[in-house]
Amino acid sequence: MSTNNESQSFLIGQRKRIALVAHDNKKAELIEWVYRNRDQLLKHELHATGTTGSLIETALGIPVIRYKSGPLGGDQQLGARIADQFIDLLIFLADPLEAQPHDSDVRALTRLASVWNIPMACNLSTADFILTSPYMNSTYERIVPTFERYLKRDIKINSNP
């Protein structure tokens, strides 16, 4: 990790730490995707919330680092792992057509992924694009603005890049 006054960088290694989350109505869709992409996913470390983690373990036949169910704090646990630099990528299939009782936790998790500049897929098309990116099998330097830069919040656009 390197830091200056404006930004800090974090190296994402070749073996990614991927968080997988799916609401109830999206679990089957995620499991089909996981199974279809089994060979690629086996190269990485998988993290998941509650039931989703159990389903992924069964589908892939490998251990998954599991957290509590989303409504019981699993989303917040993953958010903490993102803030502590232990998650490199988030695939979160939220159900856009059903209200979630823990919606504030969901928003907090996706906000942290944005704050820490974590690649995030909210649908399978984006997940496919991320998984097939050349960066999936190489290292990547993730740049995150420092807190001091967030405090300044003045937008400067350089018209001469």
CORQUIMO-V96805 format. One record per residue. SS is DSSP state (~ for helix, > for strand, _ for the rest). PHI is phi in radians with two decimals (none if undefined). Layout:
ss: <SS;SS>
phi: <PHI;PHI>
This chain:
ss: <_;>;>;_;_;_;>;>;>;>;>;>;_;_;_;_;>;>;>;>;>;>;_;~;~;~;~;~;~;~;~;~;~;~;~;~;_;~;~;~;~;_;_;_;>;>;>;>;>;~;~;~;~;~;~;~;~;~;~;~;_;_;_;_;>;>;>;_;_;~;~;~;_;~;~;~;~;~;~;~;~;~;~;_;_;_;_;_;>;>;>;>;>;_;_;_;_;_;_;_;_;_;~;~;~;~;~;~;~;~;~;~;~;~;~;_;_;_;>;>;>;_;_;~;~;~;~;~;~;~;~;_;_;~;~;~;~;_;_;>;>;>;>;>;>;_;~;~;~;~;~;~;_;_;_;_;_;_;_;_;_>
phi: <none;-2.13;-2.45;-2.36;-1.18;-1.72;-2.67;-2.29;-2.13;-2.28;-1.55;-1.63;-1.28;-1.15;-1.59;-1.42;-1.82;-1.82;-1.65;-2.11;-2.40;-2.61;-1.19;-0.87;-1.29;-2.00;-1.08;-1.06;-1.07;-1.16;-1.11;-1.06;-1.14;-1.05;-1.12;-1.11;-1.89;-0.88;-1.02;-1.22;-1.17;-1.12;-1.38;-2.14;-1.66;-1.82;-2.15;-2.77;-1.44;0.02;-1.07;-1.00;-1.07;-1.08;-1.13;-1.19;-0.99;-1.15;-1.16;-1.70;1.24;-2.30;-1.24;-2.15;-1.28;-1.93;-2.03;-1.12;-1.02;-0.87;-1.15;-1.72;2.04;-1.08;-1.09;-1.20;-1.07;-1.14;-1.04;-1.12;-1.14;-1.13;-1.09;-1.55;1.19;-1.93;-2.27;-1.79;-2.71;-2.14;-2.03;-2.23;-1.57;-1.47;-1.55;-1.30;-1.85;-2.35;-1.15;-1.95;-1.13;-1.89;-1.00;-1.12;-1.20;-1.07;-1.08;-1.12;-1.12;-1.21;-1.12;-1.12;-1.07;-1.23;-1.01;-1.60;0.98;-1.56;-0.99;-2.42;-1.96;-1.93;-2.64;-1.22;-1.08;-1.15;-1.05;-1.08;-1.07;-1.12;-1.13;-1.68;-1.17;-1.04;-1.22;-1.12;-1.99;-2.46;-1.41;-2.60;-1.68;-1.62;-1.76;-2.25;-1.06;-1.26;-1.09;-1.06;-1.19;-1.05;-1.15;-1.15;0.91;-1.64;-1.59;-2.13;-1.92;-1.55;-1.40;-2.06;-1.18>
